[in-house]
């Protein structure tokens, strides 16, 4: 005797067995650190300042005005980027010993 399923109901697929993995040791919850959108914005704006200032210096060398502003923007962008990297490197070890 064969049982037929109705046409509108799909056949149920067999489920794969879930392997049991015993957990040993202490379990700690994952620590999620909040993001810092302002730091990311500062990095992006610093990089774009370097790019636009470089383009501005090139245009000023061809006769456009305000070369001093382009040089100041390039200087601020590079110094800000270096400061960002130095603070990032200096803060790598903070929190491991707390």
N, C-alpha and C positions, 0 to 999 in steps of 0.2 A: 504494500500500500504506500503510495507516494503522496506527501503533503505538498501542495502548491501554495506559494505565497501570493497574496493579492498583487496585482500589477502596480499599484500606487505605493507599495511599501518595499524598499530595498532590503536585501538580505543583510543581516548583521554580520560584520566582519569579525573574525576571532581576534582577540587582543593578545599581544605578545606579553609573556611573563616579565614582570619587573624584577630585575636582580636585586637581591638584598645585600647591601654593603654596610657592614657594622661600622659604627663610628667610634673611634677610640680617641682618648685625650680630651682636653678641654676645648669647647667650642666658643668662640668669641663672635659677637655680632659684627657685621661689616660696618666700618666707619665710613660714612659718606661725608666728604668735606664739601661745604657750600662753594659754589663757583664765585668768581670775582669778575663780573662783567666790566667793571670800570678798568681793571688792569688789562683785560683783553682789548678794550677800546683804546686805551693808552698805547698799547703795543701796535695796534693797527694804524692809529693816527700817526704814531712816530714813524712807522715804515712809509706811510703815504707822504709824510712831510719830507722824508729823505728823497723820495722819488720826484715829487713835484718841485722841490727845491733844486734838484739836479737839472731838471728840465728848464726851470727858470734861469739858472746860471747859463745854460747853453743858449737860451734865447737872448739873455743879456749880452753874451759875448758876440752875438750877431747884430747888436745895436738896440735891443730893447732896454727899457729903463728898469730901475729898482733892483740892481744886482746885489746891493747891500742887504735887502730884505731876503733875497734868495739864499745868500750866504748865511745869514742869521738863522733862517729856517733849517738849512742843512746842518749847521752847528748844533742847534737845539735838538734836532732829530737824532743825530749821531750820539750826542752826549746823553740824551734820554734813553736811547736804546742800550748804550753801554751800562748806564746806571741800572736799568731794568735787569740786564743779564747779571751784573755783579750782585745785586740784591737777591736775585733768584739763586745764584750759586751759594751765597752766604746763608740762605735760609734752608738749604737742603737738609742739614742735620738738626734743625730745630724740631722738636717734638718726638724724636726717637728716644730721648732719655727722660721723658716725663712720666 
